[in-house]
């Protein structure tokens, strides 16, 4: 395979999968590791990707979200543990917002036995899951994003402004050392900020891989919420500002 064609294949594969290993690219292109590593160096210089240990990462992740079907499969065990832990924060009779994140989605089965609960959401999958568990559900309107299946836009924001929540449970793509909560996409960031503003209490659900990550848009400050995450290394804990309320959902 010629170099130009091989590098187009690598770029397309990264665009679809976000992260990849050198060995995957070797199998994909029927090429040696040394050749793939040279390709990755050239593509990094061209601004197409960022090399990481053992592979590469698409830089497009900085400005757009990862598609829903990919995100549901990532760090699934940690997401379940975080969701189970967060569900214990919900009291009978509550009106809660659960946003369109994949970790927040996993809360729904753990909420099925809570009496007189109403879930408001901008996530199509979350709404369908809640209905399947016979939970009172309100799906806010707006334009539906093709990649994350989230309702966004002016109409959704106007609806949110009329509602008040006992608690909001919000996913985030990154938390940096300054305590900024981040996501790749401006319209989803606006929804997340509104969710925080309309809630008595806010919980940010994010697995440990998101700690230290930076993305395009900041939607809030971590000291305005409680961060529920998976078990963190000492290095990750040291990078988090001292004024942040952090709770770890430990899983085996």
C-alpha positions in Angstrom: 0.0 0.0 0.0 1.4 3.4 -1.0 2.3 5.8 1.8 -0.4 8.4 0.9 -3.2 5.8 0.7 -2.0 4.1 3.9 -2.1 7.4 5.8 -5.6 8.2 4.5 -6.7 4.8 5.9 -5.1 5.6 9.3 -6.7 9.0 9.4 -10.2 7.6 8.6 -9.8 4.8 11.1 -8.8 7.3 13.9 -11.7 9.6 12.9 -14.1 6.6 13.5 -12.5 5.1 16.6 -10.8 8.1 18.3 -8.1 5.9 19.8 -6.1 3.1 18.2 -3.1 1.0 18.8 -0.1 0.5 16.5 -0.9 -3.2 16.2 -4.4 -2.5 15.0 -3.1 -0.3 12.3 -0.5 -3.0 11.3 -3.4 -5.5 10.8 -5.5 -2.9 9.0 -2.9 -1.9 6.5 -0.8 -5.1 6.4 2.2 -3.1 7.3 5.1 -3.4 9.8 5.2 -1.6 13.1 8.2 0.5 12.1 6.3 1.7 9.0 3.2 2.6 11.0 5.3 4.4 13.6 6.9 6.5 10.8 3.4 7.3 9.5 2.2 8.4 12.9 5.2 10.7 13.3 4.4 12.3 9.9 0.7 12.6 10.6 1.3 14.1 14.0 3.6 16.7 12.3 0.7 17.4 9.8 -1.7 18.0 12.8 -3.9 15.0 12.1 -3.3 13.1 15.3 -1.5 13.0 18.6 0.8 10.1 19.4 0.2 8.3 22.7 1.9 5.3 24.3 1.5 2.4 21.9 -0.7 4.2 19.4 -2.4 7.4 18.5 -5.4 9.6 19.3 -7.4 11.8 16.9 -7.1 15.5 17.7 -10.7 15.9 16.4 -11.9 14.6 19.8 -11.0 18.1 21.1 -13.7 19.8 19.1 -16.4 17.2 18.6 -17.9 14.5 20.8 -17.3 10.8 20.3 -20.3 9.0 18.8 -22.8 7.4 21.1 -22.2 3.8 20.1 -18.5 4.1 20.8 -18.9 5.9 24.2 -21.4 3.4 25.6 -18.7 0.7 25.4 -15.9 2.6 27.1 -15.0 2.0 30.8 -18.3 0.3 31.2 -17.6 -1.3 34.6 -16.6 2.1 36.1 -19.6 3.8 34.7 -21.9 1.2 36.3 -20.3 1.7 39.6 -20.5 5.5 39.4 -24.2 5.3 38.3 -25.1 2.9 41.2 -23.4 5.2 43.7 -25.1 8.3 42.3 -28.5 6.7 42.4 -28.3 6.5 46.1 -28.4 10.3 46.2 -31.9 10.4 44.9 -34.8 10.6 47.3 -38.5 9.7 46.8 -40.6 12.5 45.4 -37.7 14.1 43.6 -37.6 15.8 40.2 -34.2 15.2 38.8 -32.4 16.0 35.5 -30.3 13.3 33.9 -28.4 14.5 30.9 -27.5 12.7 27.7 -24.2 11.2 29.0 -23.5 7.5 28.9 -22.6 7.3 32.6 -25.7 9.2 33.6 -27.8 6.8 31.4 -26.6 3.9 33.5 -28.3 5.4 36.6 -31.8 4.6 35.3 -32.1 0.9 36.3 -31.0 1.8 39.8 -33.8 4.4 40.1 -36.7 2.1 39.2 -37.8 1.4 42.8 -37.7 5.0 44.0 -41.3 6.2 44.7 -42.8 9.3 43.0 -39.7 10.1 41.0 -39.8 12.2 37.9 -36.8 12.2 35.4 -36.3 15.1 33.0 -33.8 14.5 30.3 -32.4 15.7 27.0 -31.2 12.2 26.1 -33.2 9.9 23.8 -31.7 6.7 25.2 -32.2 7.9 28.8 -35.9 8.7 28.2 -36.6 5.4 26.5 -34.8 3.5 29.3 -36.7 5.4 32.0 -40.0 4.6 30.3 -39.0 1.0 30.1 -38.6 1.0 33.9 -42.0 2.7 34.3 -40.5 5.9 35.7 -42.3 9.2 35.1 -40.3 10.8 32.3 -40.2 14.2 30.6 -38.1 14.6 27.4 -37.2 18.2 26.6 -37.5 19.3 23.0 -34.9 20.8 20.7 -32.6 19.8 17.8 -31.4 16.2 18.3 -27.7 15.7 17.7 -26.9 12.8 15.4 -23.8 11.7 17.3 -24.9 11.9 21.0 -28.7 11.8 20.6 -28.9 14.8 22.8 -31.6 17.5 22.6 -29.9 20.9 22.3 -30.6 24.5 21.1 -32.7 27.5 22.0 -36.0 25.6 22.4 -34.4 23.2 24.9 -32.8 26.0 26.9 -36.2 27.9 27.1 -37.8 24.8 28.5 -35.0 24.2 31.1 -35.4 27.8 32.3 -38.9 27.1 33.5 -38.0 24.0 35.5 -36.5 23.4 39.0 -34.7 20.2 39.9 -34.0 18.6 43.2 -30.8 17.5 41.6 -29.1 17.3 38.2 -26.8 14.5 37.2 -24.5 15.6 34.5 -21.8 13.9 32.4 -18.5 15.7 31.6 -15.7 14.9 29.2 -13.0 16.6 31.1 -11.9 18.2 34.4 -8.6 20.2 34.4 -6.3 21.3 37.2 -8.1 24.7 37.4 -11.4 22.9 38.2 -13.0 23.6 34.8 -15.7 21.2 33.7 -15.5 20.6 30.0 -17.2 19.1 27.0 -16.3 19.3 23.2 -19.5 20.8 21.9 -20.9 24.4 22.6 -24.6 23.5 22.4 -24.3 20.6 24.8 -22.2 22.8 27.1 -25.1 25.4 27.2 -27.5 22.7 28.2 -25.2 21.4 30.9 -24.8 24.9 32.3 -28.6 25.3 32.4 -29.0 22.0 34.2 -26.6 23.2 36.9 -28.3 26.6 37.2 -31.8 25.0 37.7 -30.8 22.4 40.3 -30.6 22.6 44.1 -27.7 20.1 44.0 -25.5 19.1 41.1 -23.6 15.9 40.6 -21.0 15.5 37.9 -20.5 11.9 36.9 -17.2 11.1 35.2 -14.9 8.1 35.3 -11.2 8.6 36.2 -10.1 8.7 32.6 -11.7 12.1 32.3 -9.6 13.7 35.1 -7.0 16.0 33.7 -8.6 16.0 30.2 -9.2 19.4 28.4 -11.9 20.0 25.8 -13.2 22.9 23.7 -15.9 24.3 26.0 -16.1 25.0 29.7 -19.6 24.7 31.1 -19.0 25.1 34.8 -16.7 25.0 37.8 -16.2 21.8 39.7 -16.5 23.5 43.1 -20.2 24.2 42.2 -21.0 20.5 42.3 -20.1 17.1 43.7 -17.8 15.0 41.5 -18.6 11.3 41.5 -15.9 9.3 39.8 -14.2 5.9 39.8 -11.1 5.1 41.9 -8.3 7.7 41.3 -4.6 7.3 41.5 -2.7 9.5 43.9 -1.3 11.5 41.0 -4.8 12.2 39.8 -6.0 13.3 43.2 -3.0 15.6 43.6 -4.0 17.4 40.3 -7.5 18.2 41.6 -8.1 21.6 43.4 -8.6 21.2 47.1 -12.0 22.9 47.2 -13.7 20.3 45.0 -16.1 17.8 46.6 -15.0 14.5 45.3 -16.5 11.0 45.9 -15.1 7.8 44.5 -17.3 4.9 43.5 -15.0 1.9 44.2 -15.5 -1.2 42.2 -13.7 -4.5 42.0 
